[in-house]
Amino acid sequence: MSVIARISSLATRDRITTVGLALTGGWLFLVALFWLLAPGGEGSAGGIARLVSAMGVILPVALVWLGVSLARQVAILRAEADELRTRLNRMRGTPEPVGDTAEPAPARDRKPAPLASAARPAALPTRPRPTAPEPASARAETRADAPSGQAVDSITLIRALNFPDGPEDQDAIDALRLALKDPANSRVLRSAQDVVTLLAGRDVYMDNLPPEPARPEVWRRFAAGERGSAVAALGGIDDPDAMEIAVGMLEQDEIFRDTAHHFLRHFDGLIGRVVPDLDDMQISVLADSRSARAFMLLGRVSGIFG
């Protein structure tokens, strides 16, 4: 649950508790007033009368707090439903309303750790600073460009698979717009961005997960259909915390599990379609993109690399 949604839920539960305390206090005050003003002599009625009087005091209080408990549970369920609706809208690329209780798509203002110190190949421009990919609201703008089957060159596609570093990264934004015009590329890019965004919501950032590079021929074997130990080197991300979080999300989050399987299937198809035509340097750049890092992380925890 997001921070804003959690605060709103807590505020609602605090108000419900306050109402419960007020009703309990008012009832006990009325009972005390009745006992003070009641005529004397009723104490001779015996133990049964005292029991009935005690039940008359306790039962209304118990009913008040039963109602408080139910109202608090309803508030929790409503907050969780709002959070789930927000996550579904984010996955579909629907801009969130201004008054929504969910927190914004993560974390362009977060400063992830720098990438590995090795120089980046010249096939793509060096990124000024790693940040999380564009949020779903920015992605919604690109949906206005209906897929037209337009093919793009390999460098443009690889740059799109890495996503823009921010609104100033115009080259990557243009590459993403062009790549989205191809229906097959569009499916890969949208599913990749959904996965990267959901992982970033759990503080797993692709920029913080530099992989152990696999040789280009391993990617070619994978593209040719080989699986198991022959391509095990593709599971080159070995971050225990990230792997543990990814496993937990796959096991416990049905939305993320469906999104991850959708992404793995389409990225697998992209590798088989694109890699045979790339040279070694282009494969290395592709393997270091944010989409490929997500593929290596999820592929490793899913066991598709053997």
C-alpha positions, 0 to 999 in steps of 0.5 A: 500500500502506498504511503498516501493511501496508508496515511488516509487509511490510518486517519479513517481508522483513528476517526472510527476509534474516536467515535467508538470512545465517545459512544462508550464514554457517553453510555457509561456516563448515562449508566452512572447517572442512572445509578446515582439518581435511581431510588434506593432499595433495589439492591434487595432484588438479589444476584439476578438483578445485579447480573441483569444490570451488569449485562445491560452495561456491558452489552451496549459497550461490546456492540459499539466496539464490534461496530468499530472493529467492522468499520476499521476492517472496511476502511482497510479493505477500501484502501487496499481496493484503491491501491489495487485499482491504481496499480491496474491503471498504472499497468494499463498506462492510464494517467492517475487522477489528481485526487488519487491516493496512490503514490506516483510512479517511482522514483525519478528523484531517487539517486540509484547507485552508479553503473559499473565502471567499465566504459559503455560501447560507442553504439549508444550515447553514454547516459548522463545519470541513471534513473528509473524509466518514464512513469506510466503517465508519460507512457500514455502519451506514446499510446496515441501513436497507433502501431503502423508496422514501421520497422526500426533499425537495431540501434534505435530499438536497443536505445528504446529498450533502455528507456529514457533517462528523463524528459531531457533524454530526447534521443531515447524518447524519439527512439521509444516513439519510433519503436512503439510504431512496430506492433511486435516491439510495442508489446515487448516495450510496454511489458518491459516498462510495466515490469521495471516500474513494478520492481522499482515500486519495491526498490529494485532498480535496474541501474543498481543491478549490473550483470555479469556479462555473458558472451555474445555467442551465449545470446546467439545460442538462446536466440537459436532455441538452446536452453538449460546449462548451455545458456545459464550464463544469461542469468548474470544478475546475482543480487541476493536482495533483488532476487529475494524480492523478485521471488516474493513478488512472483509468489505473492503478487498475481498481477506482477506474476502475470505481467512478468510471464507476459514480459518474459514470453515477448522478450524471448521472442524479441531475442530470437528475432533480433539477435541473429542480425546483431554484431558482438558490440550491439549484443553487448549493449542490448544485454546491458539495457534496462529491459535485458537486466529485467529479463536476466533477473526474472529469467534467473528466478523463474529457472528459464536459464537452467 
